[in-house]
Amino acid sequence: MSVRSFWASLSALAIGAAAVLGLAQPASAAGGDYVALGDSYSSGVGAGSYTSESGNCQRSTKAYPYLWAAANSPSSFTFVACSGATTAGVAGGQLGALKSSTTLISLTAGGNDVGFADVMQTCVLQSEATCVSRVGTAVAQMQNTLPGNLDSLYSSIRSRSPQARVVVLGYPRFYQLSGSCIAGLTENERSAINNASGVLNGVLAKRAADHGFAFSGVVDEFTGHELCSGDAWLHSVTVPITNSYHPKAIGQSNGYLPAFRSSV
């Protein structure tokens, strides 16, 4: 696999925003029909224990959707999140799992739309100036094109499952600044990536609120557990390389699961 092919498969990195409550949600979503949509942060890339049927989507039994379903025993659980999914990929390849009777939906999507994997490739392999410039391009995409992509996806979700509680989850802060890392990216690069991630989650939160969906950020859960913290719940560059920059199993169980549970 080429370096570019690998990085193109990585999920977005982000810091979160405050939770926004959805509107007109069913009173008992936990006991109904649950569908887990999204990208690699929902499928559980980096957590291990992937189901054989999921193939390259890498759906993990240690991912937050699987953990939540195991603990809450919904009437049905359909897990279709897939590594590398964009908003268009979710719309085109995952929404068939939704029904009018679906009562609970979880979702992470948006980072792949703005090329955040390519941002990380650029920042790891090229100069600081090139990295910061590439981050700026991603921010422009977040502000200009991503909102429309999210609107299209969210409208399709609501059309298929009009009574469902939809929980859009954010992405964790990637780096602890002035942390324990002594090599790798510069502080300017880390700061630029964190700032861009904040913009990304802000867009997700706003679009979710406008569609009556709940938004649950994961920044609080991951604070103190970013890269360079000394107790990271995220993989740095690692083997297998596909795990890089994704939550470890503890990041799913102690980060994403509580954030999702708090909004259900």
Phi, psi and omega in degrees: 000134179287160178301316182295321179297320178297309184296330178293342179269351183283153180274166180291156178243138184201162166252158192266181177227175182291152180291143177238124183286142176281171182247151173050050183264151180294151185283339186229056181297326186297332183265003187258217185259119187250131176236128179255112179255169167129196185258202187293338178287338173266327180289332176101023175305132182098345182267344181078185178055055182277143179287143184295328183287342188277343177054227182291348176290337175053061175275125188255143173286355176255006177282154185302323180297318181293317179297317180295317180296320179296326182277336188245352175046062175295163181302322175213153180222120179239118188249103184237005177304148188215135177305135177086000185292134169266178175299320177294323178294320175297313182297319185275336187240352186236338188288349175297342178284345183277145178227166176295337181272354179299133183249343182215132179226134171245154187202133161235125179195147177136323183295321179292334178296328184259011174069035183293333175296320177292327174303313183292322176301313180299315184290326179286323190259344186237190187284165177301316181297319179294320177301308183298322177296317180294323176299318179299322176297318179296320179298319178299321177294320178301320185278331189253322185248328183298319181305318178295322177297317179294318179303316180297313180295312183296323178295321179293321177298313181295324179296320182282326184227075189294338183257001186284147167277123182249123180248112175267122179259148177272196181238150184286156170299137188276313186239144164269117181287150184055036183268207189271354182290133179247000180214177178095219183292157175281165177298324177297319179293316179298318179296318179297318179295315178299317180296319178296322179296324176297320176298315180303311181292329175297319177296315179301315181297317182294314181293322178299314180299319182294338179259007179076022178263157172277145172239131178235110175283159181241013182299314182300317181296324183269354180299128185090357182229022175282171169300144183076010179271342186090350178214057189287135171264008177241144173285139164274198175296125190210177175243128358293148188296335180294341178284342188303135177065028174238157178297140169288175178303321179293330176292327175288313186283325183256349179251291185290319182300310178298322179296317178293314182301323182292340182255354177278000000 
